[in-house]
Every structure is written in structure tokens, then in C-alpha cells.
Amino acid sequence: TIGRCYAFQSIFFLDRAGPSIAVVSIMVVLVLLQRSGELHPLLAAGIPMYRILTPLIFASAAFSLLFTLNQELVVPRIAHTASEKRGESGSAKHQVESFTDHSTHISIDGESVKLAERTIENAWFMLPAPSLVTELRILKAPTAKFYPAQGKRPAGWLLRDVESPNEIARLLTDRGREVVLLKAGKSDVFVTTSISCDDLFKRNSNFSLFSIPELVCRIRSPAMGLVSVHLNVLHLHSRLVQPLLNIIAVLIAIPLMVRRESPGIVADSALSGFALAVVFGVIQVSQVLGSNQIVPADMAAWIPVVIGGTMAAWLSGVIRT
């Protein structure tokens, strides 16, 4: 149990803190090179500084690729474990955040949701009138399980042992029969909707656990609201520029750590940390501006790249030669 817990948490830790650790590691390497006096003989031999630092730059790019693969391939597969408490092993129950499908106007709610099993306990699906039913009705079931789209079968929820299925079938409209699927003599009901378990728990913050294809599907889904779509678009653009920001952070830190007129290793490290803090502040401000729709989502994601890239280009002139 301990091994499983820390194995999953280490993956999330690598996803969240990996870029920062990579930059700190490069700063430590440069501090050790200067303390041991290994840079001066290399420079005296006529070797350019950037040739000495090329392995660090390529290593940071390689680790940035590793972080991207971890984010896109590993994290989405274990996303449900991020909300589990120690020792629960997939049985964690979370309070349902009710959500309305904006394409069919079906309201989904329940007592609790299990992300690992993709089920809702004591599920309530409110069918709107007069679009789906002639009179307002609520589908109540002890359990409901989400099934993603597969082949010709659409995505939706299978509700087991629904109360009064015959009455629901009698009240369905033509549009309702396309969305709510029942079989004569059966108490199970399949409700077609793209709203999944991920949309019923922390839907405005859990998109960092999705892969890019999943984000694109959520953005294109007609069931999502405008606010959720905007936040997903903002995060998608931020995800695309993240590898560039990782490399830009390294290109900002390196010149400040080996600048020409250096007052000392401690001062260089402090100045480098301050410059990186400024870039981090720009990222946070841009995210706030983008989430509040003050600036477009794509512009909010690219503002830190433009400012950080400008800083890296300007600081390249202060490097020691």
C-alpha cells in the first residue's frame, strides 16, 4: 500500500515540480563548476561558454520532453488516484457536483461519485419538459455507470433498476426517445450524454490531469458550458507552450549564473532566482487575465513566452566569454 501510494504521488510530483527541479539542478551544476574552478581553464583554452553549456541546454530539452510524455501518457491513466486518500485503492467516494448537459438540458446529480469505477451512487437524472418528456420527470437509480463512446454506440450513462420505467417511457417525446433509451420490460435505462465522471467532480480544476486529445474533446463537446470551455481552451494553450517555457527558464538562469561581471556565486544565484520569480509572476498574471476573459486565451498563454524569450535574448549578452 505504501509503495502504491508513493508510486502514484511521485508521478504527480514529477508532473508539477519537474520543470522547476530541472532549472534548480542546472543552477547547482553551474555553482559546483565555479566553486571547483573548472570554468577558467576551459575558457582560457579558447572554448566558448555556450559550447561548455550545450550539454545542459540539451539535457533540459530532453527532460522537458520527458515531462511532456509523463503528462500526456501516464498522468491521464492514473488521474483518479490524485483524489484518493491513503489506503482507499480506487474505492474513494466524492460528493457529486451537479451538472447540466447544455445540449439536452438533462441535469445530472447524485449522492457520490467513484472516479475509478466511473459510477454514481443514488443517481438522479432530471429530464426537462417539454423537449424530452411531456412532464418534468426525474430518473432515480441506485447506481449509474458511464460508458465512453465506442463504435456506433454513443457515450452515456447506464442506470440500473430505475424507478417507474414504464411511466418514463410513456412520457418521452420523439427527441426524448433518441436520448433516453429503454427496453420493454426492462428497468435499465441508457441516457446518451458526453458528461462523464470527470465533469461531476472538480470540473473547473481537474483539466490538468487530462491529455491534449481529451481536452480537445471536452472543448468540442456541445454538452459543456461556455465557462468550462474557456478554461479548457486556456489550459490547452498553456499546455502547448509549457515546453517552450521550460527551455526559456533555463536560458534565463544560465547567463545570470555565469555572467561576465559577477559579484559572487550567492549574488548570481539570488539574481537568477529573482528573474525566474518574475517570469513565474508573469505566468500567473496571464492566467488570471485569461481565466477572467480580459485577454484572449491564446494571448494569455503566449504572453509569458514573449516576455521570457525577450529576457533570455537580452541576457545572452552578459554571459562570460
N, C-alpha and C positions, 0 to 999 in steps of 0.2 A: 504493500500500500504506500509506504514511504517512497519507494523507488518510482512508482507510477505517478505520484503527486509531483515529485521534483522533476521528473522527465518532462511532463507537460508544462510545468511552470518555467523550466529552462528554455523551452521553445518560445513561449510568450515573452520571456525576458530578452531573448536574442532579438525578437522582432521589435521590441520597444526601445531597448537600450543599445542595440548592436552598433548603429552608426556613431553614437557618442563614444562608445568604448573604442571603436576603431580610431577616432581622432585623438583620444587621450593616449592610446598606445603609440601613435606616431610621435606625439609630443614627448613621451617618455623616452623613446628611442633617440630622438634628437638631443634631449638633455644628457643622456648617457654618452653619446658620441662627443659632445662638447666637454663634459667633465673628464673624460679619459684622454682628451686632446687628440682624437683621431682625425678630426676635420682638417687641421692645419697642415699636416704632411700631404694629404691628398690635394688640397688647394695649391700648395707650394709646388707640387709635381705638374701643375697645369691642368688638372682635371676639373671641368666645370662643375659648379654646385648642383645644377639640375641633373647632371649625369649621375652624381652621387645619390641624389634623392629620387631618381627614376624608379628604383625598386619599391620605395614607399608609396609612390603615386599609383603604380600598377597594382600593388598589394591592396590599397584602399579600393580601387576599382573592382578587384576580384571579390573582396568581401562585400562590396555593395551589391554585386551580382548574387552572392550567397544569401544576403538578406532578402533580396527580391524573390529568389526561389523559395525561401522559407515562408515568405508572406503569401505567395501565390499557390504553393503546392501543399505545404504542411499545415499551416495555421487553419485554413478553411476546413480541413478534415477533423480537427480536434477543437473546433470553435466552441462546442457545447461545454467542454471541460473548463473554459475560462470562468463560467458562472457557478461551478460546483464548489461545494465546501469539502474540506478534507474528509475522506472516508466515504463519500457518497457514491462514487463509481457509477455515474450515469443515472442515478435514481433521484437527482435533485428536482424539487418542485419549486416553481416560481409563480408569483402572482401574475395573472393574465392582465395585460394592458389592452383593453377593448379596442378594436379597430374596425373601421367601416370600409368595405370594398367600394371604391369610387366608381367602378364600372357597373356593378349590380346593386349597390347600396345595401348589401347584406352586412349586418353588424355582428361581429364575432366576439364572444366573451366566454368566460368560464371560471371555474374555481381555481385551477392551477394548470400549468403547462410544464411538460417534461421535454426539454430540448433534445436530449439524446434519443428518446423514443419517438419524438415528433407527435406527441399526443396531448390532448386536453382532457382533463377530468371534469365531469359535470359541465359539459359544453352547452352553450346557448347560442343559437344562430337565429337572429331576428330577420324574418322575411318581410321586405317592405311591400306595402299596398299603395296603389293598385298595379304596380309594374310586374311583380312576381306572383302575388296572391290577391284574391279579391278582398280579403280581410286580413288585417295585420295578424301574423302568427309567429310563434317562437318555436323553433326546433330544439327540443331538450333531449339530451342523451347522456348516459353515464360516461362514455368515452367517445372521443373523436380522434382519428389519426389522419395525418396529412400524407398524401401521396404526390410526388412530383410528376410532371408531365412525362409520358413515355409513349412514343409512337403516336397513334391516333388518340390515345387517352389523354384528356386534359388534366391539368393539376387540380387538386381539390381535396376535400375532407370527407372521410367515410365515417358517418355517425352510426354507432351501434345501438340497437334497441331504442329507437326513437319513440316518444310518446305520441299516440294517436296518428300513425302514418296515413291511415285511410282518410281522415279528415283533412290532412295536409294535401293529399293527392286530389281531393275534390275541389279545393280552393285554388289550385295552381292555375295560372294563366298560360297562354302559349309560350310566352317568354320564360315563365317560371319552369315549365317542363323541360326547357333547354338547359336551365341552370341547376335545378333540383331534380335528381334522377331517383325514381323509386321503382320497385318491382312489386307487382301484385302479390299480396300475401306475405311480403317480407317487411320486417321492421327496421331494416338498414336503409340509410339514405346517403347518397353521394352528392355533395354540394361542390360544383365546379367554381374554383377561385384560385388565384395565384398568391393569395395571402397565406404565408407559411408561419411556422412557429417563430421564426426569427423576427417577424413583424409584430408578434404579440408580447415581446419582452425586450425592453431597451432598444426599440427600433431606431431611435434617433442618435444612438451612440455605438451600436454593435457593428456598423458597417466596416469598421477597421478590421474585422475578422473575416470578411468576405474576399474572394478573389475578384479580379477585374471582370471576368465573364459574368459572375454573379451580380456585380454592381451594375453592369450594363443591362442585365435582365430586369433588375429592380427599377432602373431608370425608365426602361421602355414599357414596363407593365402599366396598363391603364387602371389597375386597382390602387396604385399608390397615389397619395395626395401630393399637392404642389410643394409643401414644405419638405416632406420626406424626399421627393425627387431632387429638390435643390440641394439638400445636404449631401445626397449621394453623388450628385454631379460635382460638387465642390471636393468631396473626398476622392473621387475618381481622378480629377485633375491633379490633386495633391499627391496621389499615389504615383502618377506618371512622372512627376518632376522630382520625386524623392531621391532616385539615384543621382541626378544632377546635383542636388543639394548636398548629398554626402561627399561627392568629389570636390565641390566648391568649398565646403568646410575644411577639407584637407589642404586645398590650395591657399586658403586664408591663413591657416595655422602655420604652415611650413615657412613662408617668408618671415613671419614675425619671430619664429624660433631661431632663425639663422640670419638675422638682419645684419647689415654692414656695421652700423654704429650701435653696438649692443652694450647697454649698461650692466648686463649680467643675466645669468640664466633665470633667476627668480623674476626679474622685471620682464623678461621676454615671455615667460610663461603666463604672468599676470596679464600682460597686454594681449597675448593670444587668446586667453580665456575671455577677456572683455570683448574683443572683436567677435568671437563666436557667440557671446551672450547677446550682442547687438543683432546678429543675424537671426538668432532664435526669437528675439523680441519682434523683429520684422515679420517672421513667420506667424507668430501668434496674433499680431495685429491684423495681418492679411486674412487670417482665418476668421477673425471676428467680423471684419468688414464684409467678407464673402458670405458668411452664415446669415448676417443681417441684411443681405442683398443691397448693401451700399455700393459695392462694386461687383461686376460680373464674376461668376465662379471661376472661369478660366483665367481672368486677370488676377484674381486673388491668389491663385496658385502660382502664377508666374512672376509676381512682384518680388518675392524673395530671391528667385533665380536671377532676375535682372540686377537687383541691388547687390546680392552676394557675388555674382560674376564680375560686376564693376569693381567691387572691393578687391577681389582676387587679382584682377588685371592691374589695378593701381599698385597693390602691394608687391607685385612681382619685381618692381624696380628697386626695392630696398633690400633684396636678398644679397647675401655676401658672395663675392666672386673671388 
